[in-house]
Amino acid sequence: MRHFPAFLDLSGRTVLVLGEGAAIDAKAALLTSAGAVLRRAPRFDPALLDGVALAIGADAPEEDLRALSAEAQRRGIPVNIVDRAELCSFITPAIVDRDPITVAISTGGAAPTLARMIRQRIETVLPPRLGALAALAGRFQARIRRALPDLAARRRFLDAALAGRPADLALAGREAEAEAAFAQALERAEAPRTGSVFLVGAGPGAADLLTLRALRLLGEADVIVHDRLVSAEALDLARRDAERIYVGKARADHCLPQEEINALLVRLAQAGKRVVRLKGGDPFIFGRGGEEAAALAEAGIPCEVVPGVTAALACGADAGIPLTHRDAARMVTFATGHTRDGRLDLDFAALARPAQTLAVYMGLATLPALHQGLVQAGLDPSTPAAIVENGGGAQPRALYGTLASITAEAPGWASRRPALVIVGEVVALRSGVEAIAAHAMA
Ligand SMILES: C[S@@+](CC[C@H](N)C(=O)[O-])C[C@H]1O[C@@H](n2cnc3c(N)ncnc32)[C@H](O)[C@@H]1O
């Protein structure tokens, strides 16, 4: 960014306006509307700069404009010569005026026409009475501060009021009614509140695979309680001042035991917080979302679940593997390779049946046991299979082969990133999808 944007308070301050003509008259009119006291002159004289806060020139002889620029800069007075970037110490933006709201647009002097085009677009999307709405909020500012000392509560109230009934009325020009609706909303907001928890699926990694609902809730949350699998990219979309609590979970590296996570969620909600429990993928697919929802229900805390794109879907997409296919798989099973008491507790007889796809989460460490169980149940070890790493995230990778070959190659291939095992004829039907770096082919 070449120029630092700032809004100057010029009310009651003297501004030198040098020149005579349409361009400088337009600047003079704007300065007057900002409350500046104009000192107008057709020609330059250094004494004109005494006591001025700002200087603007146009429509004057070249030597006068140059002298104004040099002398003002020598004295440290901000100076602008219209359409002469090389003589300016500040530039003036294109503006959209919805007093007291001002939108300023700059292209850093590179393409003023583009700035004007952007301004036209913004003009069309900002309601003409937006200024009245801002003024209404301004009149309530002190009262809101007193009524809602907590910053998060204030923000939540304003988010709702400025998008709700008071706003509709103000934008329709019904100012007295808008004022009353705003006051009522504030009274309601002062009442003590119970918090709520949203179990939100963050998807497999890429921020643009979040749902719109997840995005909105991230923008409204007071606290985000998140896992290892939630990407930094997705977390970045949360409100800047939201508290972030990491509760971990890598295999065998449970940062907080599940019972403590449940208790934490209950505690935060009981303190009146709006909590987003952000989980990789979907909260209800191997995400222990069910346990958290049950604990919240037991404590009487309102809870809502927001689905996310689960790893199997993202991995299938990135690796070009359709999880179902009319010719190859009429069903798909999501299974876990996680062991209880060291045993892979899966119904291998069911999983080894033909015409289906098997997607195994947390299946890398137990891949030899999966291979053994499936083959003993009758599945051909040459069945197409793949391991997909970081599907739907940054730089996904895949190892394509057969159940036997990926089992043999996995230890030398895998990294520490999350990976999913896919077994079934569909792997052989994959299309040439660009998202993936294929390591080996069957
Ligand atoms: C505890 S489970 C959580 C699954 C998550 N709730 C979901 O719906 O995707 C974690 C396992 O999901 C799989 N996984 C999660 N994200 C992945 C990704 N981006 N690519 C591949 N596998 C992933 C891995 O097998 C990882 O060990």
The ligand as an ORCA input file, in Angstrom:
! r2SCAN-3c Opt
* xyz 0 1
  C     -11.005    -37.785     13.874
  S     -11.282    -38.004     12.159
  C     -12.203    -36.566     11.813
  C     -12.978    -36.658     10.538
  C     -13.736    -35.406     10.232
  N     -14.763    -35.163     11.216
  C     -14.332    -35.419      8.837
  O     -15.573    -35.416      8.713
  O     -13.574    -35.413      7.856
  C      -9.693    -37.637     11.527
  C      -9.341    -38.452     10.293
  O     -10.061    -37.989      9.171
  C      -9.279    -38.133      8.011
  N      -9.079    -36.782      7.445
  C      -9.455    -35.631      7.976
  N      -9.159    -34.612      7.146
  C      -8.576    -35.166      6.062
  C      -8.068    -34.650      4.856
  N      -8.092    -33.347      4.603
  N      -7.557    -35.513      3.951
  C      -7.539    -36.833      4.207
  N      -8.020    -37.368      5.326
  C      -8.533    -36.551      6.239
  C      -7.953    -38.746      8.432
  O      -8.087    -40.131      8.280
  C      -7.889    -38.343      9.881
  O      -7.076    -39.235     10.610
*
